[in-house]
Amino acid sequence: MTSGAPVHELATLLLMRDGDVVTLRRCAQAACRAAGLTGGSLVRLTTVVSEAGEQLKGASDLTAQLCLEERDGVCLAVRFDWRGAHRPPSTLLTAASRLLDGSSLRLSDEDGRHRLVLAQRIPAPTASAAELAGEVRGSLVGTDTAADLIETLRTQNRHLLAALEESQRQQEELQRLNAELEETNAGVLALYSELASELEETNSGVVALYAELEDKTRQLELADEYKTRFWANVSHELRSPVNSVIALAQLLLDTAADPLSDEQRQQVAMVHASGSTLLALVDELLDVAKAESGRLEPHLAEVDLRSLLHQLRGMLQSTARPGVDLRIPDRTPHGTLVTDEVMLTRILRNVLSNALKFTGDGAVVLDVAEEDREDGARVVFRVEDTGVGIPPPEVERVFEEFYQVRGPHQRGRPGTGLGLPYARKLTELLGGTLRLDSEVGVGTRVVVEIPARPAARERRATAARGPVPSVLVVDDDEAFVTGFRAMLKGLAETVTTVTDSAGAVAAVERVRPDVVFLDLTMPEPDGYEVRRRLALQPATADVPVIVLTALEPALVDRTRLTGAHAVLNKSYLTAATLADALERLPAGPPAAQESLPARPEPSTAKEQHP
């Protein structure tokens, strides 16, 4: 509380004799009651005021002024003013700051007069502070009479006697409690010492464990980096030759190829089927890792569901046991199915293969239906078998990677435990769900639901165009190039291949093709460098470039392929995707063809006229 607040004086007392302090206490009590201050607040203010009067007693010109101050409400304040060297003890000031709402000490060197203010906030008055001050002044009239003083002293004496008796009892209780506390402290000290020793040992272990965890974390991060590199290497080094084996086998089986004997055709068909199976297993392992890291994305396109089911039938019919009827429908729901054909094929192949694997007698039936839902049309695939079934506790666990239900049914049926987890991941990526229910000894039913048309895809209105006049392929894998040229049959009139990337730019300058298919992973210079050199040469800068790669999309540095018209993954390469990529090329011949005359082809290039 500060002296700058509005002040309403109630009474001023001159403190010269011993009884004056008692009178001050009586006046303070009366003022508190008149102002509405009762209970503990009254006791605290009168007690601190009395103690202050006793401590300052004997100071020169000592006065005590009772007043009402207006600041943050209304406060009842007592102002002590005096001259000389008297100072209130610090204990009094500490007690006042703790017990009262406001206290302040001002020491003045100018006129030698000092002031101590003790204040307590009172309840909000109904009248104004000035009106309340008038009421309090009236209540203070006559409070310092001798009779009141004597009665006050008697009351105080009685209270003091009672307080002394209570103090005595408390002192005895305190001594007893101190004795108990000493015993307790001794036990606590012993326990603390023991705990401190144990805590020190624990801390040492925690520090060592934390250091070990940091080391393990670094090892896991390093292992994750190695795993990423491993998947990248497997993706290119394993899938590329397998793709080449499949493509070459397909060429041998083509009706336009040289005729084969029945035995040769059967052997080549087995090579083609085994290569396809190997590629599917590799793709599953890689896709599981990509799905976990969020790098697997569906490639939506219109799907011929009838053709897809026909392929599944031909692929899986031979895996059914004698006595097991595999029923895949010929008819499909009307309407267009837009989804990722490769993912859907893998989902159904895994579910059907799993059903055939554990069905020794009866049937495995695939049913396909289209259902209208609130969120759009959905295609529902139901696969039911009469196999061994799955125990209820194991139903959810079969969706854990590498988990297999143990039992006699596993004999002679090797597997990785990835089929159903992989199928569910792919279904979710397509925006659908996969559910399974089973009964031991009766069979299993798997329901796969996917959106029939997940989104209206943007289509470019392009005029039908005939085969591209000239195509140049830059790839060091001759086996892949052989199969790739077969895919271009009907899409390009002339195909030129360059297997040495060092001569790629010169070959493009001489041939001036309508489009260049460029592999990325080659001996120096690699595809990135060839693309850069093509972009720098005025004669080749305008030639469209379509990039071919076995790398995963996340591993392709697209910032170094600026200007490339498309990036195609070799694992998903089909004649349809090639036709779509060529259809999107800019119409008309490249600028280079308009400005430069044709030159003969270099000896390092090979040309084929489909």
N, C-alpha and C positions, 0 to 999 in steps of 0.2 A: 504494500500500500504506500502511496507517495503523497507528499504534502500538497501536490498540485491538484488533488481531487477536491470536489466541493465538500466543505466541512460544516457540520451543525454542532455547535458547542452545547454540551449538556451540563457540565459542572467542572470547576477547577479547585483542587485541594492543594494546600501548602503542607508539605511533609517535613515537619520539624521534630515532632516528638514520637515516642514509641507507639502511642495509640493512634497516630495519624495513619499508619499503615493498615490497622484494623478497620478504621473508618473507610479508607479507600476500598478495602475488600468488600465492606458492606454496600458501599455505593455501587461498586461494580456488579455485585449480585443483584441489587435492585434494578439497575439499568438493564441487565441481561433479561430479567423476567419481564420487565415492561416492554422490551424490544422483541420479545418472543423467542429468546435464546434460552433453551432449557437443557436438561440432561447433561451428557458428557461435554458438550460444547461449553456450557456455563461453567462446569467444574474446571475445565482446562484453562479458560480465560482467567477466571478469578485466581486460580492457583499460580499461574505464571505472573499475573499482575502483582500478587502478594509477594512472590519471591523477588521480583524486580524491585519492589519498594524496599524490601529488607536489604538487598544488595547495594542499593543506591543511598540508603539512609545515611545521613551525615554529610551528603554533598551540599555544596553552597547553592542557595536559591532553588532547592528541589521542589518542583510542582508536578502534579499529575492532573491532566485534563482529560475528562471523558467526553467523547464526541461521536457523531455519526458521519462516516465518510461515504461518498457516492463514487464508486469505481467498480465496474463489473458486478453491479448489485450494490447492496447497502451493507456496510460493516460497522460493528461497534468497536471503537478504538480507544486506547488509553495512551496518551502522549506524556512521557516523562521528559522534563526539561531541567537542566542544571548547569552549574559552572564548576570549574576547577578540574582537578586531575582524576576524579573518580571515573572508573570504567567498569561496566558490567562484565562479569566473568564470561569466558567463552562457553562454559557449560550452560549458562543461562541462555545465551543466544542460540546454541544448538538445540536446546529443549524447546525454545519458542518456535524455531523454524519447523520443528517436527510436529508440535502439538497444535499450532495455530495456523490459520489461513494466511496470515501476513505478519511480518515482523521486519523492522529495519532499524539500523543504528547510524546516526549522522553525527560526526565529530567536526566541530567548526573551529577553525583557527582565527577567524576574523573578529568575532565578538566574544569568543571564549565560551559560548553557550552550546551545549550538546543536547541531542534529542534521541530518545528511544521510543519507537512506536510499536505497540502490540495490538493486533486487530483480529477479530473473528467475524466471519460472514454470518448474517442473520437471515432467517427466512424472508422471502419477498413480501414486503408489507403491502397491505391493501391500500393504505393512504400514501401520500407523498412522504419523502424523507423529512421535509420540514415539519409536517404535521406529526409524524412519529416522534421527532425530536421534542416537540412541545409536550406530548403525552409522557415521554420518559422524564423530562424535567419535573413535571408534576409529581411523578412517583418518587423522585429523589428528595422531596421536601421532608425534612425531619428524620432522615435516615441516620443522622449522626448524633442523635440524642444519647444522653448518658444511660438511660434505661435500656435502650436498644443495645448500647455497647456492652453493658453488664450481661444482658441476656445472651448476647452473641458470644461473649467470653465463656459463659457457663456451657453453652451448647458445644462450643469448640472443645472445652475441657472434656465433656462427656465423649465426644467423638474421638478425642486423643486417647482417652483411657481404653476405649473399645479397640482403637487401632493398635495400641500397644499390646493388648492381650492377643489380638489376632496376629500381630507381628511375632509375638513369642511362639505361638503355635506354628506359624510358618517357618520360624527359625529352626525349631526342633524337627519339623518335617524336612526342611532343607538339609539339615545335617544327616538325617537318615538317607535321603535321596543321594547326597554326595558320597556317602559310604558305598551305596549300591552302584553309583556311577563309576567310582574308582575300580570296583571289582569288574564291572562291565568293560571299562576302558582297558584294563589289563588283558581281558580276553580278546577285545577287539584288536589291540596291538599285536597280540600273538597271531590272530587270524590274518591281519593285514600283512604281517611279515611273511606268513606262509603264502598268501595270495600273490604278494609282490614277487616272490621267488618263482611261483608257478607262471605268473604273467610274463616274467622275463624270459622263461623257457619257451612259452607259447609264442611270444613276439619273435624270438629267434627262429622258431619253426615257420611262422607266417612269412617272415622276410625271405627265408629260404624257399618256401612254397611260391611266393610271388615271383621270385627270380626264375624259378623253374617254369611257372606259367608263362612268363614273358618269353622264355626260350622256346616253349612249346608253341606259343602263338606265332613266333617268327618261323618256326619249322612248318607250321600249318600253312602260313602265307606262302612260303617257298614251295611247299608241296602243291598248293592250289595253282601257283604259277606254272610249275612243272606239268600239272595235269592239263592246264589250258594248252600248253605247247604240245603235249602228247596228242590231245584231240585234234589240234590243227594238223599235226604231221600225219596222223592216221587218216584224217579226212582227205588229204591230198595223196599221200603215198599208197594207201590201200584202196580207196574208192576208185581212183583213176584206172589202175590196171584191171580191177574187177569190171568197171564199166566197159573197158575195151574188150575184155573176154566176152561179155554179153553181146556187145555190138557185133563182134566178128562172128559169133555163133549165129546171131540173127541173120547176118549176111549169107552164111552158108545155107540157112534154112529157107531163104527167100526163093520164091518160085521162079524169079528171074535169073537166079544163079545157075551154075552148071549143075546138072542133075546128080544126086547122090544115090548110092544104093540104099536099100531099106535099112541095113545094119548101120551104115554110116549116118543116115538121117537120125536113127534112134540114138546113136552115140552123141551126135552133135546136140540133139534135143536134151539129152541128159546133161551135157556140159552147160547148155543154156539154162536149164532148170537149176542146176547146182550153183551156177554163178549168180542167178537171181536170188536164190536162197541165201547165199553168202552175203550178197549186197544188202539184202533185207535185214540180216542179223547185224551187220556193221552199222547200217542206218539206224536201227533201233537203239543200239548202244550209244551212238553219237547223239541221237535225238533226245534220249533220256537226259544226258548231260546238258544239252542245250535248253531243254524245257526247265530244268532246275535253275539254270542261270538266266532264264527269261529271254533267250536268244532265238527260240524256235517260233517262227511266224508262219501262219497258213497262207497259201497262195490260192485265192479264190478264183474259180472259173466254172463255167457250165460243165456238168458231168453227165455222161451217158451212163445212167445207172444200169441199164440192161447189159451193156457191154462189160461194165465193171463186175457185175454178178456172174456173167459168163466166164470171165477170166478167173474169178475165185473158184468156180466149179471145176474148171480144168486144172487149176493149181492144187486143189485140195482133194479131189476125188481119189487120187492114188494113195492118199495117206489114211483113208478110212479102212478100218479092219474088216475082215470078212464077217458078214452078218450085220454090219452097221450101214444104215441107209442115210446118205447125205442128201438132203432135199433143199435145193436153192431155187427159188422161183424164176421162171422165165419172164413173167409179166411183172411190171413195175407200176407204181402210182403215176397217174398222169401229172403233168406239170414239170417245170424245169427245176433241177437240183443244182444249186450254186454252192460249191464247197471246195475243199482241197482234195482232189482225187487221190493223191498219194497217201495222205493221212487217213482218209476214209477206208482205202484199201487195206492199210496196215491195221486199222482198228478191227475190221471185220475178219481179216485173216488171223489175227491173234486170238480173237474170241472163238472163231470156228475151230482153229487148230487146237485150242485148249479143250474144247468140247469133244473133238474127235479123239484126242489123246487119252481121255479118261472115260470113254464110252466103249465098252466091249461088246455090247449087244443092244439092238434097238435102233434108234434113229437120232440124227442131229438135224434139226429143222431150222431154217432161216425164214422168217416172215417179214415182209416189208409193207408198211402202210404210211399214208400221209394223213395227218390230223391237223385240223384248224384249232389254234389256241388264241387266247387273247393277245399274246405277244407275236402272233404270226404263225404261218404254217410250219409244221415240223415233220420231218421224216423219222419214223420209228422203226428200228431194226430189232426184232426179237429172235434170240437164238436159244432154243430149248433142246436139251439132250436127256437121254435116259441113262446117264453114267452113274458113277459111284457116289456123287454128291459131296457136299462139304459140311463138316460138323458146324453147328451154330457158333461156337467160340472162335472158329477160324475164318468165318465169312469176311470180316473186315480186315483180317491180317493178310489175306491173299492179295490185298492191294499194297502191301509193303514190298518195296524193291528187294529182290533176291530171296523172298520168303517162299517156302514150299511146304504144303501140308504133308507131314510125314506119314508113312503107312505102306502096306503091301502094294497099293496101287502105283507106287513110284517105281517099282522094279521094271527095268526095261524102258522107262519113259524119261530119258534125260531132259533137262531143261534149265534155263537160267533164272527162272522166277521173275522175269521182267515183263512177261506178256500182258497180264491184266493191269499192273501199274502203268505200263506204257500206253495201253489202250485208253485208260481213264484220262491220262494226261493229254493225249491227243484229242479226245472227245471234248474236254474242257477248253482246249485251244480253239476248237471249232464252234464254241459257244453252246455246247450241249451237255448232256449228263449221261453217266453210265451207272446202272443199278444191277445188283446181283442178289438173287435169293436161291436157296438150295436146300435140299432135304437128303440126308444120307440114305443111300439105297434107292432113291426115287429119281433124282436128277437135278439139274441146275438150269436156271433161266437167267439170261443176261439181256437187259433192255438198254439199247443205245438210242438216244434221241438227239438230233441235231437240227438246227434251223434249215428249212428248205431253201430259203432265199434270205440270207442274213442281212443284206443291205443292198440298196439299189446302187449298183456299181456304175460309174461313169463310163460311157462308151464313146469312142471317137467315130464320128461318121466318116468313113473312108471309102473311097471308090475302089471297087474290086480291081486289083492289078495283077498282071500276069507274072511269070517268073522274072527274077532279077537277071539282067543280061550278064553281069560279071561279078563274081565273088572271089575274094582272096582270103585264104585261111593261113594264119601264122600260129603254128603249134609244133613243138618238138616231139610230141608223142605220136609216132606214125600209126600205131594201132588205133588210137582215138580218131585220128584224121581219116582213117579208112572207114570207120563206122559213121563218122560225121558227114562224109561225102554222100553216104547212102541216105542220110536224113534230108540232105539238100536236094535229093532227086525230085524234080518237078517244081522246086522253088528257085533254082538258078540254072541258067543256060550254060554258063561256063564256070568251072571251079578251079582255081589255082591254089596250090598249097606251097607253103614255104616252111621248112622244118629248121632252118638256120636263122635265128632271130637277127643275126648281124646283117643279113641281106634283106631284111623285111622292108625297110624304107626305100631302098633302091628298087625292089620288086613292085612296090605300090606306085612309084614314080613311072615305071615302064608300063605296067598293066593298066593303071588308072581304073581300078574296079569301082563298081557301084557301092560296094560295102566291103569292109575288112572285118573278119572275125579274128580276134586277137586273144591268145592265151596269156595269162599273167605270169604263171610260174614256169620260167624257162631259164637256161643258163644265160649269163650276161651277154647282151643286154636283156633284162626281163621285160615283161609286158608293160610295166609302168614307164620304163625308159623308152621303149619303142613308141608308145603313145605320145610321149613328150616330143620325140624327134619328129613324128608325123605332124604334130601341131605346129612345129617351128618352120617346117618347109612350106613355102607358098604353094608348091605344086601338089602337096598332099594334105594341107590343113583342112580342106573342105570335104575330104573323103569321109563318109560316115564310118564310125568304128563301133562294133558290138563286142564287148568283152566276154570271154569264156573263162571260167575258173572252177576248180574243185574246192576252193577255199570257202569257208562259211561266210555269210554276208557280213558278220561283225568283224571279220579279219581282213576285209577288203578296204584299202585306203582310198575312199572315193574322192578325197581332196586332190589326189594325184591323177584322177581320171576325168577331170573337168572337160566337158564337151562330148564324152562318150554317149552314144544314144541308148545303150542298155547294158546291163551286167547280168549275164545268164549263168546259172549254176549248172555244171555238167551233170550232176546227179539227177536233176529234174528236167533234163533236156529232152524234148520230144519234137516231132515234126510240127505239131500244133504251136508250141512256144516259139519255134523258129519262124513259122509263118506269121505269127502275130508280131514278132520283133521286126521282120522285114516289111510288114504292112504299115508299120508306124514310121518308116523312114521317110524323109522329105521327098516329094515328087520331083522328077526331073533329074538330069545327069549332074554330077558334081561339077563345080566350077573349074576344077583342074582339067576335066575332059573337054571343056569348051575352049580352053586357052592353049592346050598343048596337043601336038599330033601324036598319034599312036606310035608306040615303039615295039620292037620285037621283045618277047619275053626273055628273061635271063636264063642261063643254063641251070641255075640253082632252083628254079621253080618248076613245078609239075602241073600240067593242066589236064583236066578231064572234062569231056563234054557229056553231060548226063543224057 
